[in-house]
Amino acid sequence: MSATEKIQIVDYNDRYQSAFRDLNAAWIAKYFEMEDSDYQLLNNPRQAIIEKGGYILVALDNGKPVGVCALVKLDGDPYDFELAKLAVAPEAQGKHIGSQLIEAVIAKAREQGAKKLYIESHTSLKPAIHLYQKAGFKEITDHPSSFNRVNIQMELTL
């Protein structure tokens, strides 16, 4: 059995709230500082993301949450959704979980009839940028961000 066969991607359930928060808070704190927008999304994902028309997918390795990714609905924006809060536990990195989550989120966006996906990131996060480029995201400019750490924005036309 290959490493990817035991990874299961499931829809968010409130029992994954702490994993969603902790996985994201860990990488954000490692490279940057947590911002108000982070706390809002991570502490209340059901209210901040799901109840507003978004989705969160969770990667499970033998039932344990090891990766998360959100699809945040963007109202009144040229983009339908933002791919956000992608995080994979350090011990699970290198198993293509990030790629699987990105593919699953793109498929979810297509199911919802989305025409364009948006991403904000930072160029120092080279593995993440590489995954986004591999999935077909292209760099764009001049889109406002609510995060201080953002220095690259990308889009994917679906």
FIZALO-466413 format. One record per residue: x, y, z of N, C-alpha, C in turn. Coordinates in nm, 4 decimals, m for minus. Layout:
SITE / n.xx / n.yy / n.zz / ca.xx / ca.yy / ca.zz / c.xx / c.yy / c.zz
SITE / X / Y / Z / X / Y / Z / X / Y / Z
...
This chain:
SITE / n.xx / n.yy / n.zz / ca.xx / ca.yy / ca.zz / c.xx / c.yy / c.zz
SITE / 0.0855 / m0.1197 / 0.0000 / 0.0000 / 0.0000 / 0.0000 / 0.0887 / 0.1243 / 0.0000
SITE / 0.0618 / 0.2167 / m0.0897 / 0.1405 / 0.3403 / m0.0941 / 0.0925 / 0.4364 / 0.0144
SITE / 0.1749 / 0.5363 / 0.0419 / 0.1429 / 0.6329 / 0.1480 / 0.0147 / 0.7081 / 0.1179
SITE / m0.0122 / 0.7344 / m0.0111 / m0.1299 / 0.8150 / m0.0439 / m0.2594 / 0.7360 / m0.0344
SITE / m0.2538 / 0.6040 / m0.0362 / m0.3768 / 0.5244 / m0.0338 / m0.4507 / 0.5336 / 0.0985
SITE / m0.3784 / 0.5563 / 0.2079 / m0.4461 / 0.5608 / 0.3372 / m0.4940 / 0.7010 / 0.3737
SITE / m0.4619 / 0.8004 / 0.2903 / m0.5076 / 0.9369 / 0.3150 / m0.6502 / 0.9495 / 0.2622
SITE / m0.7363 / 0.9986 / 0.3481 / m0.8767 / 1.0178 / 0.3111 / m0.9085 / 1.1661 / 0.3253
SITE / m0.9721 / 1.2254 / 0.2235 / m1.0125 / 1.3652 / 0.2289 / m1.1616 / 1.3691 / 0.2605
SITE / m1.1960 / 1.4372 / 0.3700 / m1.3359 / 1.4421 / 0.4143 / m1.3794 / 1.5872 / 0.4351
SITE / m1.5108 / 1.6070 / 0.4337 / m1.5654 / 1.7393 / 0.4632 / m1.5484 / 1.7701 / 0.6120
SITE / m1.5383 / 1.8976 / 0.6401 / m1.5225 / 1.9461 / 0.7772 / m1.6398 / 1.9037 / 0.8651
SITE / m1.6046 / 1.8722 / 0.9864 / m1.7001 / 1.8458 / 1.0932 / m1.6433 / 1.9205 / 1.2128
SITE / m1.7296 / 1.9669 / 1.3015 / m1.6816 / 2.0463 / 1.4159 / m1.5760 / 1.9739 / 1.4996
SITE / m1.5721 / 1.8414 / 1.4934 / m1.4694 / 1.7702 / 1.5717 / m1.3286 / 1.7970 / 1.5170
SITE / m1.3190 / 1.8544 / 1.3962 / m1.1883 / 1.8874 / 1.3386 / m1.1485 / 2.0326 / 1.3617
SITE / m1.2270 / 2.1060 / 1.4382 / m1.2005 / 2.2484 / 1.4585 / m1.0623 / 2.2728 / 1.5191
SITE / m1.0258 / 2.1961 / 1.6208 / m0.8955 / 2.2186 / 1.6835 / m0.7819 / 2.1823 / 1.5879
SITE / m0.7995 / 2.0795 / 1.5060 / m0.6966 / 2.0440 / 1.4074 / m0.6830 / 2.1553 / 1.3037
SITE / m0.7959 / 2.2099 / 1.2574 / m0.7939 / 2.3191 / 1.1607 / m0.7179 / 2.4391 / 1.2187
SITE / m0.7506 / 2.4734 / 1.3417 / m0.6848 / 2.5862 / 1.4083 / m0.5366 / 2.5566 / 1.4327
SITE / m0.5078 / 2.4435 / 1.4942 / m0.3711 / 2.4145 / 1.5371 / m0.2744 / 2.3952 / 1.4204
SITE / m0.3176 / 2.3249 / 1.3143 / m0.2300 / 2.3036 / 1.1992 / m0.1948 / 2.4370 / 1.1328
SITE / m0.2934 / 2.5238 / 1.1193 / m0.2679 / 2.6542 / 1.0580 / m0.1891 / 2.7466 / 1.1502
SITE / m0.2258 / 2.7522 / 1.2766 / m0.1553 / 2.8400 / 1.3708 / m0.0073 / 2.8028 / 1.3792
SITE / 0.0240 / 2.6745 / 1.3676 / 0.1631 / 2.6295 / 1.3774 / 0.2485 / 2.6858 / 1.2637
SITE / 0.2004 / 2.6748 / 1.1397 / 0.2840 / 2.7262 / 1.0299 / 0.2847 / 2.8786 / 1.0261
SITE / 0.1722 / 2.9401 / 1.0601 / 0.1685 / 3.0865 / 1.0589 / 0.2666 / 3.1413 / 1.1632
SITE / 0.2627 / 3.0853 / 1.2841 / 0.3520 / 3.1316 / 1.3912 / 0.4986 / 3.1026 / 1.3588
SITE / 0.5243 / 2.9946 / 1.2853 / 0.6621 / 2.9592 / 1.2497 / 0.7228 / 3.0623 / 1.1540
SITE / 0.6446 / 3.1093 / 1.0577 / 0.6978 / 3.1973 / 0.9536 / 0.6572 / 3.3438 / 0.9665
SITE / 0.5453 / 3.3710 / 1.0327 / 0.4893 / 3.5053 / 1.0372 / 0.4337 / 3.5325 / 1.1767
SITE / 0.3377 / 3.6231 / 1.1849 / 0.2629 / 3.6481 / 1.3078 / 0.1158 / 3.6268 / 1.2796
SITE / 0.0463 / 3.5742 / 1.3775 / m0.0991 / 3.5603 / 1.3640 / m0.1603 / 3.6992 / 1.3558
SITE / m0.2573 / 3.7156 / 1.2672 / m0.3263 / 3.8434 / 1.2493 / m0.4731 / 3.8266 / 1.2886
SITE / m0.5413 / 3.9373 / 1.3043 / m0.6830 / 3.9332 / 1.3430 / m0.7648 / 3.8440 / 1.2508
SITE / m0.7400 / 3.8538 / 1.1198 / m0.8141 / 3.7729 / 1.0233 / m0.7890 / 3.6235 / 1.0443
SITE / m0.6673 / 3.5893 / 1.0867 / m0.6372 / 3.4486 / 1.1165 / m0.7231 / 3.3989 / 1.2321
SITE / m0.7239 / 3.4761 / 1.3405 / m0.8019 / 3.4353 / 1.4578 / m0.9491 / 3.4187 / 1.4232
SITE / m1.0002 / 3.5108 / 1.3439 / m1.1416 / 3.5065 / 1.3055 / m1.1739 / 3.3760 / 1.2314
SITE / m1.0902 / 3.3392 / 1.1349 / m1.1144 / 3.2175 / 1.0565 / m1.0853 / 3.0905 / 1.1361
SITE / m0.9766 / 3.0910 / 1.2116 / m0.9334 / 2.9683 / 1.2792 / m1.0127 / 2.9374 / 1.4053
SITE / m1.0567 / 3.0394 / 1.4747 / m1.1317 / 3.0151 / 1.5980 / m1.2794 / 2.9876 / 1.5742
SITE / m1.3310 / 3.0323 / 1.4614 / m1.4734 / 3.0144 / 1.4309 / m1.4940 / 2.9708 / 1.2865
SITE / m1.4359 / 2.8582 / 1.2458 / m1.4448 / 2.8205 / 1.1043 / m1.5878 / 2.7954 / 1.0554
SITE / m1.6730 / 2.7439 / 1.1416 / m1.8109 / 2.7196 / 1.0986 / m1.8792 / 2.8518 / 1.0643
SITE / m1.8680 / 2.9513 / 1.1526 / m1.9323 / 3.0806 / 1.1295 / m1.8597 / 3.1598 / 1.0203
SITE / m1.7274 / 3.1606 / 1.0234 / m1.6495 / 3.2464 / 0.9339 / m1.6380 / 3.1912 / 0.7918
SITE / m1.6479 / 3.0601 / 0.7758 / m1.6270 / 3.0002 / 0.6432 / m1.7503 / 2.9231 / 0.5950
SITE / m1.7907 / 2.8233 / 0.6694 / m1.8956 / 2.7315 / 0.6225 / m2.0326 / 2.7987 / 0.6129
SITE / m2.0722 / 2.8720 / 0.7168 / m2.2041 / 2.9359 / 0.7142 / m2.2119 / 3.0491 / 0.6121
SITE / m2.0964 / 3.0901 / 0.5580 / m2.0939 / 3.1946 / 0.4547 / m2.0809 / 3.1348 / 0.3149
SITE / m2.1030 / 3.0045 / 0.3030 / m2.1008 / 2.9403 / 0.1722 / m1.9695 / 2.8758 / 0.1340
SITE / m1.8768 / 2.8659 / 0.2283 / m1.7482 / 2.8046 / 0.2002 / m1.7413 / 2.6601 / 0.2478
SITE / m1.6239 / 2.6043 / 0.2361 / m1.6019 / 2.4634 / 0.2701 / m1.4647 / 2.4493 / 0.3343
SITE / m1.4507 / 2.3454 / 0.4133 / m1.3201 / 2.3079 / 0.4670 / m1.3060 / 2.1586 / 0.4419
SITE / m1.1927 / 2.1191 / 0.3888 / m1.1641 / 1.9775 / 0.3690 / m1.0514 / 1.9379 / 0.4637
SITE / m1.0605 / 1.8148 / 0.5116 / m0.9647 / 1.7638 / 0.6090 / m0.9034 / 1.6352 / 0.5542
SITE / m0.7709 / 1.6267 / 0.5595 / m0.7004 / 1.5055 / 0.5194 / m0.6777 / 1.4206 / 0.6443
SITE / m0.7248 / 1.2977 / 0.6376 / m0.7092 / 1.2051 / 0.7498 / m0.6096 / 1.0955 / 0.7123
SITE / m0.5166 / 1.0692 / 0.8015 / m0.4217 / 0.9593 / 0.7860 / m0.4584 / 0.8574 / 0.8933
SITE / m0.5186 / 0.7487 / 0.8491 / m0.5688 / 0.6479 / 0.9439 / m0.6592 / 0.7107 / 1.0491
SITE / m0.7443 / 0.8038 / 1.0055 / m0.8409 / 0.8662 / 1.0943 / m0.7916 / 0.9894 / 1.1681
SITE / m0.6612 / 1.0182 / 1.1602 / m0.6048 / 1.1342 / 1.2306 / m0.5943 / 1.2522 / 1.1335
SITE / m0.6473 / 1.3702 / 1.1723 / m0.6359 / 1.4869 / 1.0850 / m0.4897 / 1.5315 / 1.0716
SITE / m0.4390 / 1.5297 / 0.9480 / m0.3001 / 1.5687 / 0.9239 / m0.2890 / 1.6833 / 0.8231
SITE / m0.4017 / 1.7245 / 0.7667 / m0.3996 / 1.8339 / 0.6714 / m0.5364 / 1.8972 / 0.6598
SITE / m0.5391 / 2.0259 / 0.6259 / m0.6649 / 2.0989 / 0.6121 / m0.6503 / 2.2011 / 0.4996
SITE / m0.7638 / 2.2380 / 0.4416 / m0.7653 / 2.3433 / 0.3416 / m0.9068 / 2.3991 / 0.3351
SITE / m0.9175 / 2.5311 / 0.3256 / m1.0483 / 2.5957 / 0.3202 / m1.0740 / 2.6523 / 0.1810
SITE / m1.2011 / 2.6586 / 0.1490 / m1.2507 / 2.7232 / 0.0284 / m1.3442 / 2.8320 / 0.0790
SITE / m1.2938 / 2.9555 / 0.0798 / m1.3672 / 3.0675 / 0.1385 / m1.4463 / 3.1381 / 0.0287
SITE / m1.5776 / 3.1522 / 0.0499 / m1.6649 / 3.2196 / m0.0468 / m1.6345 / 3.3684 / m0.0461
SITE / m1.6156 / 3.4235 / m0.1659 / m1.5874 / 3.5664 / m0.1797 / m1.7061 / 3.6329 / m0.2480
SITE / m1.7840 / 3.7063 / m0.1719 / m1.8994 / 3.7762 / m0.2282 / m1.8580 / 3.9123 / m0.2810
SITE / m1.9141 / 3.9498 / m0.3944 / m1.8843 / 4.0805 / m0.4512 / m1.7408 / 4.0945 / m0.4958
SITE / m1.6813 / 3.9850 / m0.5346 / m1.5419 / 3.9808 / m0.5736 / m1.5344 / 3.9213 / m0.7143
SITE / m1.4296 / 3.9547 / m0.7914 / m1.4188 / 3.8902 / m0.9225 / m1.3933 / 3.7392 / m0.9111
SITE / m1.3543 / 3.6942 / m0.7931 / m1.3293 / 3.5523 / m0.7701 / m1.4457 / 3.4925 / m0.6934
SITE / m1.4767 / 3.3677 / m0.7241 / m1.5854 / 3.2991 / m0.6557 / m1.5428 / 3.2543 / m0.5157
SITE / m1.4221 / 3.1995 / m0.5086 / m1.3708 / 3.1445 / m0.3837 / m1.2223 / 3.1729 / m0.3707
SITE / m1.1767 / 3.1725 / m0.2460 / m1.0345 / 3.1772 / m0.2173 / m0.9936 / 3.0434 / m0.1591
SITE / m0.8876 / 2.9862 / m0.2119 / m0.8269 / 2.8687 / m0.1516 / m0.7410 / 2.9233 / m0.0386
SITE / m0.7697 / 2.8819 / 0.0850 / m0.7031 / 2.9424 / 0.2006 / m0.6761 / 2.8392 / 0.3088
SITE / m0.5889 / 2.8773 / 0.3980 / m0.5612 / 2.7983 / 0.5189 / m0.5247 / 2.6538 / 0.4867
SITE / m0.4343 / 2.6391 / 0.3897 / m0.3798 / 2.5071 / 0.3569 / m0.2681 / 2.4777 / 0.4562
SITE / m0.2792 / 2.3672 / 0.5258 / m0.1766 / 2.3291 / 0.6231 / m0.1659 / 2.1778 / 0.6297
SITE / m0.0441 / 2.1299 / 0.6407 / m0.0181 / 1.9872 / 0.6569 / 0.0764 / 1.9717 / 0.7752
SITE / 0.0448 / 1.8787 / 0.8616 / 0.1281 / 1.8535 / 0.9802 / 0.2712 / 1.8216 / 0.9368
SITE / 0.3710 / 1.8740 / 1.0078 / 0.5109 / 1.8494 / 0.9699 / 0.5429 / 1.7015 / 0.9511
SITE / 0.4900 / 1.6166 / 1.0374 / 0.5205 / 1.4734 / 1.0277 / 0.4533 / 1.4066 / 0.9072
SITE / 0.3580 / 1.4749 / 0.8446 / 0.2874 / 1.4186 / 0.7299 / 0.3322 / 1.4815 / 0.5978
SITE / 0.4241 / 1.5768 / 0.6040 / 0.4705 / 1.6419 / 0.4818 / 0.5534 / 1.5442 / 0.3990
SITE / 0.5505 / 1.5633 / 0.2673 / 0.6226 / 1.4741 / 0.1777 / 0.5388 / 1.3569 / 0.1302
SITE / 0.4136 / 1.3508 / 0.1710 / 0.3239 / 1.2417 / 0.1302 / 0.2210 / 1.2881 / 0.0267
SITE / 0.2429 / 1.4040 / m0.0318 / 0.1541 / 1.4603 / m0.1352 / 0.0159 / 1.4971 / m0.0813
SITE / 0.0064 / 1.5209 / 0.0494 / m0.1225 / 1.5559 / 0.1094 / m0.1655 / 1.6959 / 0.0662
SITE / m0.0705 / 1.7896 / 0.0584 / m0.1028 / 1.9236 / 0.0120 / m0.1609 / 1.9214 / m0.1284
SITE / m0.0999 / 1.8443 / m0.2168 / m0.1508 / 1.8315 / m0.3544 / m0.2906 / 1.7715 / m0.3566
SITE / m0.3109 / 1.6693 / m0.2745 / m0.4431 / 1.6058 / m0.2695 / m0.5494 / 1.7033 / m0.2199
SITE / m0.5145 / 1.7822 / m0.1202 / m0.6100 / 1.8814 / m0.0686 / m0.6405 / 1.9878 / m0.1737
SITE / m0.5376 / 2.0360 / m0.2431 / m0.5593 / 2.1364 / m0.3473 / m0.6494 / 2.0798 / m0.4566
SITE / m0.6223 / 1.9578 / m0.5014 / m0.7058 / 1.8954 / m0.6050 / m0.8501 / 1.8820 / m0.5577
SITE / m0.8681 / 1.8420 / m0.4330 / m1.0035 / 1.8234 / m0.3789 / m1.0766 / 1.9572 / m0.3667
SITE / m1.0060 / 2.0619 / m0.3274 / m1.0674 / 2.1944 / m0.3145 / m1.1040 / 2.2486 / m0.4529
SITE / m1.0175 / 2.2280 / m0.5515 / m1.0486 / 2.2712 / m0.6881 / m1.1726 / 2.1972 / m0.7388
SITE / m1.1800 / 2.0672 / m0.7129 / m1.2979 / 1.9896 / m0.7542 / m1.4242 / 2.0410 / m0.6853
SITE / m1.4137 / 2.0746 / m0.5575 / m1.5279 / 2.1284 / m0.4817 / m1.5718 / 2.2618 / m0.5409
SITE / m1.4766 / 2.3467 / m0.5763 / m1.5088 / 2.4764 / m0.6365 / m1.5805 / 2.4570 / m0.7701
SITE / m1.5324 / 2.3621 / m0.8492 / m1.5983 / 2.3335 / m0.9780 / m1.7408 / 2.2847 / m0.9561
SITE / m1.7591 / 2.1970 / m0.8563 / m1.8947 / 2.1475 / m0.8232 / m1.9889 / 2.2630 / m0.7918
SITE / m1.9341 / 2.3687 / m0.7327 / m2.0148 / 2.4849 / m0.6940 / m2.0335 / 2.5833 / m0.8091
SITE / m1.9788 / 2.5509 / m0.9258 / m1.9934 / 2.6378 / m1.0414 / m1.8967 / 2.7545 / m1.0434
SITE / m1.7920 / 2.7488 / m0.9650 / m1.6945 / 2.8580 / m0.9605 / m1.6231 / 2.8715 / m1.0941
SITE / m1.5924 / 2.9948 / m1.1291 / m1.5201 / 3.0238 / m1.2537 / m1.3726 / 3.0544 / m1.2280
SITE / m1.3434 / 3.1110 / m1.1097 / m1.2056 / 3.1480 / m1.0757 / m1.1797 / 3.1248 / m0.9276
SITE / m1.0596 / 3.0783 / m0.8990 / m1.0134 / 3.0628 / m0.7613 / m0.8989 / 3.1606 / m0.7374
SITE / m0.8866 / 3.2057 / m0.6139 / m0.7886 / 3.3048 / m0.5742 / m0.7069 / 3.2492 / m0.4586
SITE / m0.5785 / 3.2855 / m0.4546 / m0.4902 / 3.2466 / m0.3443 / m0.4048 / 3.3658 / m0.3049
SITE / m0.3833 / 3.3800 / m0.1746 / m0.2855 / 3.4740 / m0.1214 / m0.1788 / 3.3929 / m0.0505
SITE / m0.0529 / 3.4330 / m0.0674 / 0.0539 / 3.3600 / m0.0013 / 0.1745 / 3.4514 / 0.0167
SITE / 0.2874 / 3.3899 / 0.0448 / 0.4122 / 3.4625 / 0.0585 / 0.5197 / 3.3822 / m0.0147
SITE / 0.6039 / 3.4531 / m0.0885 / 0.7031 / 3.3848 / m0.1714 / 0.8053 / 3.3041 / m0.0907
SITE / 0.8169 / 3.3302 / 0.0391 / 0.9082 / 3.2503 / 0.1213 / 0.8556 / 3.1080 / 0.1430
SITE / 0.7273 / 3.0873 / 0.1165 / 0.6667 / 2.9544 / 0.1333 / 0.6796 / 2.8773 / 0.0014
SITE / 0.8034 / 2.8497 / m0.0360 / 0.8328 / 2.7925 / m0.1676 / 0.7590 / 2.6605 / m0.1959
SITE / 0.7512 / 2.5670 / m0.1015 / 0.6774 / 2.4438 / m0.1316 / 0.5299 / 2.4704 / m0.1647
SITE / 0.4675 / 2.5623 / m0.0934 / 0.3271 / 2.5945 / m0.1200 / 0.3121 / 2.6600 / m0.2567
SITE / 0.3983 / 2.7558 / m0.2872 / 0.3924 / 2.8241 / m0.4167 / 0.4093 / 2.7218 / m0.5289
SITE / 0.5022 / 2.6288 / m0.5112 / 0.5246 / 2.5246 / m0.6119 / 0.3974 / 2.4408 / m0.6318
SITE / 0.3319 / 2.4036 / m0.5221 / 0.2072 / 2.3250 / m0.5334 / 0.1000 / 2.4027 / m0.6081
SITE / 0.0882 / 2.5317 / m0.5782 / m0.0128 / 2.6138 / m0.6460 / 0.0175 / 2.6238 / m0.7953
SITE / 0.1444 / 2.6460 / m0.8287 / 0.1819 / 2.6562 / m0.9704 / 0.1570 / 2.5238 / m1.0420
SITE / 0.1902 / 2.4153 / m0.9753 / 0.1696 / 2.2821 / m1.0330 / 0.0206 / 2.2576 / m1.0606
SITE / m0.0658 / 2.3150 / m0.9764 / m0.2111 / 2.2995 / m0.9942 / m0.2663 / 2.3948 / m1.1000
SITE / m0.1803 / 2.4847 / m1.1530 / m0.2234 / 2.5732 / m1.2604 / m0.2473 / 2.7175 / m1.2204
SITE / m0.2232 / 2.7530 / m1.0943 / m0.2408 / 2.8915 / m1.0509 / m0.1332 / 2.9794 / m1.1121
SITE / m0.1721 / 3.1010 / m1.1522 / m0.0819 / 3.1986 / m1.2121 / m0.0801 / 3.3246 / m1.1253
SITE / 0.0365 / 3.3879 / m1.1187 / 0.0513 / 3.5090 / m1.0371 / m0.0290 / 3.6251 / m1.0972
SITE / m0.0919 / 3.7017 / m1.0084 / m0.1646 / 3.8231 / m1.0463 / m0.1179 / 3.9371 / m0.9560
SITE / m0.1603 / 4.0588 / m0.9888 / m0.1254 / 4.1740 / m0.9050 / m0.2494 / 4.2595 / m0.8826
SITE / m0.2378 / 4.3524 / m0.7915 / m0.3400 / 4.4552 / m0.7679 / m0.4724 / 4.4052 / m0.7115
SITE / m0.4694 / 4.2991 / m0.6337 / m0.5908 / 4.2558 / m0.5646 / m0.5698 / 4.2864 / m0.4164
SITE / m0.6624 / 4.3568 / m0.3515 / m0.6414 / 4.3936 / m0.2102 / m0.6393 / 4.2710 / m0.1181
SITE / m0.5566 / 4.2782 / m0.0152 / m0.5472 / 4.1698 / 0.0829 / m0.5717 / 4.2240 / 0.2232
SITE / m0.6288 / 4.1404 / 0.3080 / m0.6500 / 4.1799 / 0.4470 / m0.5352 / 4.1322 / 0.5364
SITE / m0.4337 / 4.0682 / 0.4768 / m0.3205 / 4.0172 / 0.5546 / m0.1931 / 4.0953 / 0.5247
SITE / m0.1192 / 4.1314 / 0.6286 / 0.0072 / 4.2018 / 0.6117 / 0.1136 / 4.1152 / 0.5453
SITE / 0.1094 / 3.9840 / 0.5677 / 0.2153 / 3.8958 / 0.5207 / 0.2068 / 3.8620 / 0.3716
SITE / 0.0990 / 3.8946 / 0.3060 / 0.0798 / 3.8559 / 0.1659 / 0.1714 / 3.9369 / 0.0742
SITE / 0.2523 / 3.8651 / m0.0072 / 0.3315 / 3.9345 / m0.1083 / 0.3192 / 3.8693 / m0.2457
SITE / 0.2300 / 3.7690 / m0.2559 / 0.1997 / 3.7091 / m0.3853 / 0.0530 / 3.6685 / m0.3855
SITE / m0.0095 / 3.6933 / m0.4995 / m0.1485 / 3.6540 / m0.5185 / m0.1560 / 3.5765 / m0.6485
SITE / m0.2410 / 3.4763 / m0.6511 / m0.2502 / 3.3894 / m0.7680 / m0.3957 / 3.3589 / m0.7974
SITE / m0.4209 / 3.3196 / m0.9237 / m0.5558 / 3.2811 / m0.9606 / m0.5524 / 3.1580 / m1.0496
SITE / m0.6626 / 3.0898 / m1.0493 / m0.6821 / 2.9737 / m1.1358 / m0.8172 / 2.9900 / m1.2021
SITE / m0.8178 / 2.9909 / m1.3343 / m0.9437 / 2.9943 / m1.4075 / m0.9885 / 2.8491 / m1.4243
SITE / m1.1117 / 2.8231 / m1.3814 / m1.1620 / 2.6850 / m1.3846 / m1.2346 / 2.6546 / m1.5148
